[in-house]
Amino acid sequence: MNEFFSADKKIFTATAPGRLDVMGGIADYSGSLLLQMPIKQTTTVQVQQRVDTNIIIRSLDAKNKAENFLIDAEALSHKDIKDAAALIHAMPGGDWAAYITGCYIVLHQQKKIPLTGLNILVQSTVPPGKGVSSSAALEVAVMCALCKLFDISLRETELPLLAQQAENLVVGAPCGLMDQLSSYLGQKNKLLPLICQPHTVLPAVKIPTGISFCAIDSGIRHAVSGASYGDVRTAAFMAYTIIALQAGCSLNDLQLAKSSGQWSALPYQGFLGNIPLTVFENEYINSLPEQISGEDFLKRYELSIDAVTEIAPGKTYRLKSCAKHPVQENSRINSFMKLIQNFPKPAEREGTLKQMGKMMFESHAGYSDIGLGNENTDEIVEMVRSAGPGSHVYGARITGGGSGGTVCLLCYGKEGKATAKEIFKQYRSKYKIKSFFFSGSTDGALVLNNMG
């Protein structure tokens, strides 16, 4: 590290954790309530100003193997965000460096910080592609370090919003805001309730003594930039268009809302998650097609209000299931949170844990219904179901963007943790893969003392 940084300039350091998606996942962009927990694994970023205009990024893995990326800040300074993103992605290593340079570009455009030369060192214990938000941990840590370097003060939810912009506009991944909020604002041994409309943060909920949320990595790489995630998000907003029109909205109203980004005057404020489950089932579900081509949808309905996805004429979208999942998920999560907040005395706990577990299993099934399931995550969930309450494990669900990644487990007591670890050992042994077991949590983002 010493040879990477100059000895005569301050180094600014920040750290941010990954997160475990306990409940909610892809329902974030539909405005559902979400419950997130920061994990123990973190990403640390150190930044230092240079005297030249080179932005030099070094990323070290767990074995200190380095990846390097270099770009001249002058090459980015006169480009709009789309052209800057294209330039970065066209360079070797640009796909991973976009997460870091994207944060710098967004701060430059939104907060008018200068684009100067920087040394940026990244070290992380958050494994990538596992559905525990390695990208958000990186973005949040980069944002925190840059804000400290350039002496920028941001409102509580402003930094996660800027980090999300970097991922949406520079990386090119249509993620919701859940991950960045969780990494930045999470608290140790608490669940962070979020409603991404666009960024309502509710008081953290203490996890009752005895309950633990562990997680098992399936070994199947997860990526939110993959087509399936984008297609599901696109379908959810297409379904919203049909519902909004049925509720009395006009296409002009939708176009104005999309152009302005102001959804508050739309039916249900523009979010499927605001539709009560009974209303959805009684009034809307039967008006949604099981599937429709993008071409047919555009001919009949013209648009969706989502600014970060595009409806592809040649694709087929599963509207009914992609709308049903976030409405059901929001209902489940509200019930789940009430059970945690009012966790009962010992004599009544078993029934409550079983109810919570049932909701997690239902959430997992919802992912399969919309096409974001995976055989390996299904297998882990079934191993939990087979072990059952008798082994002190009560529920499990795929997390984050689905299509692989990590499975969250609801455990109780030392026996539950032991069962979760045994399931992990059996699964890893069967497939002979290097896999991760996540247990425990930490606080959200932290800016550390400067080094001179």
C-alpha positions, 0 to 999 in steps of 0.5 A: 500500500505504501508504494501506491500512495504519495507520502506528502498528501492526506489519505481519506478512508471509508468503509461500508458493509454488504447487506443481507436482504431478509425480506423484500428484494426486488420489490424495492422498485415497486415501493414495497416495505423492505427489511435489510440487515448489514452483514459483517463483511465490508469494503474499505476505500482509500482516496488521495489527491494527485498532482497530475490528472490521472485517476489510478484505481487499484483493487486488492482481493483477499489474497492481495492480488491487484487489478489496476485501472487508469483513466485521465480525468481530462478525458471525462471532464467535458463529457455528459454522463452517457458518453463518460460511461461509454468511454469507461466501459470501452477500456480494459477493466472498465466494467468494474471500474465503472462503479468507482469512477461512476461515483466520482462522475456523479459527484462532479455533475451533481455537487460540482467537485473538480475532476482531478487526479486521484489514487483510489485503493479498494479492499473488500471482504464482501464477495461479489456476485453473491447477492449481498450487495458488494456493488453498493458497499463499494459505491457507498464507501467510495462516495463517503471517502470522496465526500470527506476528501472534497469536504461535502456534506450530504443529507441523510439519504442523499449519499445513497441516492447519488450512489444509486445514480452511479450504478444506474447511469454509469454501471448500467444496472437498473437497481433499486435504492435498497442496497445503497440505503442499507449499506449506508444506514444499517445498524448492527443486529437490527433490521432496517425497514425501507420504503423506496418511494423513493427513500423513506427510512423507518426506525430500525427494528431490533432483532429479538434475542435468539433470532438470527438471520444467517445466509448460505451462498449457492455458488451461482453467480448473481448479477442485477445487470443481467437481462432477467432482472431487467425484464422483471422490473420492466414487466412490473412497470408495464403492469402498473401502466395498465392498472393506472389507466384502469384507475382513471389515469391518462397516457398524458398523465403517465408521460408527464410523470415519467418526464418530471420524475414526479409520481405523487399525483398518479394512482397509488403514487406510481407504486404497485406496493401501495395497492392493498392486496385485496384491492389488487386481487378484486380489481386489477389482477384479472385485467393483466395479461399473463404475458405480452410482447413488448411490441403489442404493449407499446402499440396499446399502452405506449410507455411505462413510467420507469426511467431506467428500463426500456421496453424491448419490442421483441421480448415477451414480458410476464405482467401478471406474476411480475405485478402480483409478487411485489403486492403480495410481498409488501403485505407479507413484510408488513406482517413479518415486521409486526411479528418481530416487533411484538415477539412473544414470550417463550410459550408462544414463540414457536408459533410466531417463528413458524408464521415468519418462516412460512412468509419467507418460504412464500417470498421464495416461491414468488421469485420462482413465479416471476422467473428469478428462481434457481435450482441451487437456491431451491435446493438450499431452501428445501434443505431448510424446510426438511430440517424444519422447526425441530432443528430450530430453522424456520424459513428461507428465501432467495435474496436480492435480485435472485437468479442465484446468489444467496439464501437467507435463513431464519434460525433460532438459538444456538441449535438453529445456527448449528443446523444452518452451518450443517446445511451449508457444509452438506451443500458445499460438500455435495457440489465441491465448490468454494462457498460462503456462510454469512453470520452476524452483522455490523453498523453501516458506513463509517468514515475513518480517521485521515492518514497523513 
